[in-house]
Amino acid sequence: MTVRELYDQCDLTLVAGEKGLDNIIEHGFVGDLLSVVMGRAQENTAWVTIQSHINIVAVATLINCACIIIAEDYEADADAISKANEENIPLLVSKQSSYEVVKQLIHLGIL
Amino acid sequence: MKELSLHILDITQNSIRGKASHITIHIQEQLNKNLFEFTIQDNGSGIPNEIFKTIKNPFTTSRVTRKVGLGIPLLDRTCENCGGSLTLETLEGKGTRVRAVMVYDHIDRPPLGDIAATIAMLITSYGDIRIDYIHHLNDLEFKVCTNDLKAVLGEDVPLSDTKVIQWLKAYIKENIEALSAEK
């Protein structure tokens, strides 16, 4: 599925990276320790995290992430937003916990 | 990074890439002030001003193989998240000093990890570089350095000998544990 389809079907706020909405999601990953995400997440992943600093955008470019979903309604930093726009990485914010977001991803068929 | 020793390895590798011939790694466990601090000082090439200005931004890197570098940015976040800070000082052609400070008992502070293996690996892999390791626990001190080891081993036994590596790892581990036992 595409990030756009995910965005249309879930209660998410798009804060940056609109041009990346047609990215394909093939996998999911949850993690807040960025070095672990760098080492373990696959390409084209919908990555769920509570981190909201510019470092997440750097990690996303390294792993060719499909999109970043910031859980717990954390506010993305301004420089993270501008860099995500530059790199076309959709930054989506959810009011729910990481666990609840993952439940939705699974429900939508991202296994 | 799950352990601070991995950050220490990462920063030290920056110094090595910066052509340092002398690197001092100093760990200070200041239990009396509830602070955990480490500094890595080198006499390498220093960080050019245009990179230094944005050194904590992950899209700044000295690497040419990829456009992002996360060593400093990740450590910076770790320090900030743990009630401390990361300070860098550099002088082109003279060297760089990286100082990381964290609240000792902060719940998010990563453990130091296997520092003995990290230091033993660094000292034995880079015999041409003088590496000084100093570990303080309050006022108690343990020190080990490349030059002292070379003096003891003499010309015949190379630092990279497997037995030297194994011995050094155990030696550092024992001495650090001894500090905690003494405190």
Interface residues (C-beta under 8 A of the other chain):
Chain A: L33 L34 S35 V36 M38 H53 I54 N55 V57 A58 V59 T61 L62 D79 K83
Chain B: M1 K2 L6 N57 P58 F59 R66 K67 V68 L70 P73 L74 R77
